[in-house]
Amino acid sequence: PLAELPPEVQELRDSPERRIFDAQSMLREVVPDLSDEQCEAEGADPAVVRQGVIEVREIAADLDIGTLEVQSIRQRAGLLRETPVDPIVQRESAVEALNREFGNGAYQAWQDARALVARDPRVGKVIETMGLGDDAETIVMLAKKARSQRAAGKL
């Protein structure tokens, strides 16, 4: 079963903006539904998979992640599955990328990214499951999203 939504996330989902830019229609192409046959071939209950796919779209929208970013995340996860990188090397690359992108504000950007991920505990689990927890590109993208959400009063 899906975990309960934190109140801050529910508030985001109840906003007029989210009703206008519906996650299900906006992200259906990049986070596609799976057929019952695909689910059963993987030994999964189609109803549970459908519910999970819907929630993944909502989580992406919670983070303000759009179609191109979802595609980038999926590609990055696939690349890291095919060619794993040592976590220490990834962390060093992440520090360099944050410094390059945010300069003296790199530490705050990292803290903001952590706050964004911590807002909904499932986000961290998804990122870790995809193997992106230490990935520089993913961390910088989340830091940018966090900074934007903080400026908009959403974080």
C-alpha positions as CSV (number, residue, x, y, z in Angstrom):
1,P,0.0,0.0,0.0
2,L,1.1,3.5,-0.7
3,A,2.2,5.6,2.3
4,E,0.0,8.5,3.4
5,L,0.8,11.8,1.9
6,P,2.5,14.3,4.2
7,P,0.2,17.4,4.7
8,E,2.6,19.7,2.8
9,V,2.4,17.5,-0.3
10,Q,-1.4,17.2,-0.1
11,E,-1.5,21.0,0.0
12,L,0.5,21.1,-3.2
13,R,-1.8,18.7,-4.9
14,D,-4.9,20.6,-3.8
15,S,-3.6,23.8,-5.3
16,P,-5.5,25.4,-8.3
17,E,-2.2,25.2,-10.3
18,R,-2.1,21.4,-9.9
19,R,-5.7,21.1,-11.0
20,I,-4.9,23.1,-14.2
21,F,-1.7,21.2,-14.9
22,D,-2.8,17.7,-14.1
23,A,0.0,15.3,-13.5
24,Q,-1.8,12.4,-15.1
25,S,-2.4,14.1,-18.4
26,M,0.9,16.1,-18.4
27,L,3.2,13.0,-17.7
28,R,1.2,10.1,-19.1
29,E,3.5,9.9,-22.2
30,V,6.8,9.8,-20.2
31,V,5.4,7.6,-17.4
32,P,3.2,5.3,-19.4
33,D,0.6,2.9,-18.1
34,L,1.5,-0.7,-18.3
35,S,-0.8,-3.4,-19.7
36,D,-2.2,-6.1,-17.6
37,E,-0.1,-8.5,-19.6
38,Q,3.1,-6.6,-18.9
39,C,2.3,-6.6,-15.2
40,E,1.5,-10.3,-15.1
41,A,4.7,-11.1,-17.0
42,E,6.6,-9.4,-14.2
43,G,4.5,-11.2,-11.5
44,A,2.9,-8.0,-10.4
45,D,-0.7,-7.2,-9.7
46,P,-2.0,-4.9,-12.4
47,A,-4.2,-2.9,-10.0
48,V,-1.2,-2.2,-7.7
49,V,1.0,-1.3,-10.7
50,R,-1.6,1.1,-12.0
51,Q,-1.9,2.8,-8.6
52,G,1.9,3.0,-8.5
53,V,2.2,4.6,-11.9
54,I,-0.4,7.2,-11.0
55,E,1.5,8.0,-7.9
56,V,4.9,8.3,-9.7
57,R,3.4,10.9,-12.0
58,E,2.0,12.8,-9.0
59,I,5.4,12.7,-7.2
60,A,7.2,14.0,-10.3
61,A,4.6,16.9,-10.4
62,D,5.2,17.5,-6.7
63,L,8.9,18.1,-7.5
64,D,8.0,20.2,-10.5
65,I,9.7,17.7,-12.7
66,G,8.5,17.9,-16.3
67,T,8.6,15.5,-19.3
68,L,12.2,16.2,-20.4
69,E,13.5,15.9,-16.8
70,V,11.7,12.6,-16.3
71,Q,13.3,11.3,-19.6
72,S,16.7,12.5,-18.4
73,I,16.3,10.8,-15.0
74,R,15.2,7.5,-16.7
75,Q,18.2,7.7,-19.1
76,R,20.6,8.5,-16.3
77,A,19.3,5.6,-14.2
78,G,19.7,3.2,-17.1
79,L,23.2,4.4,-17.8
80,L,24.2,4.0,-14.2
81,R,22.7,0.5,-14.1
82,E,24.7,-0.5,-17.2
83,T,27.9,1.3,-16.1
84,P,28.0,1.6,-12.3
85,V,30.1,4.4,-10.8
86,D,31.8,4.2,-7.4
87,P,29.6,6.1,-4.9
88,I,32.7,8.1,-3.7
89,V,33.4,9.2,-7.2
90,Q,29.7,10.2,-7.6
91,R,29.8,12.2,-4.4
92,E,32.9,14.1,-5.4
93,S,31.3,14.8,-8.8
94,A,28.2,16.0,-7.1
95,V,30.2,18.4,-4.9
96,E,32.0,19.8,-7.9
97,A,28.7,20.2,-9.9
98,L,27.0,22.0,-7.0
99,N,30.0,24.3,-6.6
100,R,30.0,25.0,-10.4
101,E,26.3,25.6,-10.5
102,F,25.7,27.5,-7.3
103,G,29.1,28.9,-6.3
104,N,29.1,30.1,-2.7
105,G,25.5,29.0,-2.3
106,A,26.4,25.3,-3.1
107,Y,25.9,24.1,0.5
108,Q,22.5,25.9,0.8
109,A,21.5,24.4,-2.6
110,W,22.4,21.0,-1.3
111,Q,20.4,21.6,1.9
112,D,17.4,22.8,-0.1
113,A,17.6,19.7,-2.3
114,R,17.6,17.5,0.9
115,A,14.6,19.4,2.2
116,L,12.8,18.9,-1.0
117,V,13.4,15.2,-0.9
118,A,12.6,14.9,2.8
119,R,9.2,16.6,2.3
120,D,7.9,13.2,1.0
121,P,9.9,10.3,2.3
122,R,9.0,8.2,-0.7
123,V,11.0,10.5,-3.0
124,G,14.3,9.5,-1.4
125,K,13.3,5.8,-1.7
126,V,12.5,6.2,-5.4
127,I,15.8,8.0,-6.0
128,E,17.8,5.4,-4.2
129,T,16.0,2.5,-5.9
130,M,16.9,4.1,-9.3
131,G,20.5,4.3,-8.2
132,L,20.5,8.1,-8.4
133,G,21.1,9.1,-4.8
134,D,24.7,10.2,-5.3
135,D,24.3,11.2,-9.0
136,A,25.6,14.7,-9.7
137,E,23.1,15.5,-12.4
138,T,20.2,14.4,-10.3
139,I,21.4,16.3,-7.2
140,V,21.9,19.5,-9.2
141,M,18.4,19.1,-10.8
142,L,16.8,18.6,-7.4
143,A,18.7,21.6,-6.0
144,K,17.4,23.8,-8.8
145,K,13.9,22.6,-8.3
146,A,14.2,23.1,-4.5
147,R,15.5,26.6,-5.0
148,S,12.6,27.4,-7.3
149,Q,10.0,25.9,-4.9
150,R,11.5,27.8,-2.0
151,A,11.3,31.1,-3.9
152,A,7.7,30.3,-4.8
153,G,6.8,29.5,-1.1
154,K,6.2,25.8,-1.8
155,L,9.2,24.6,0.3
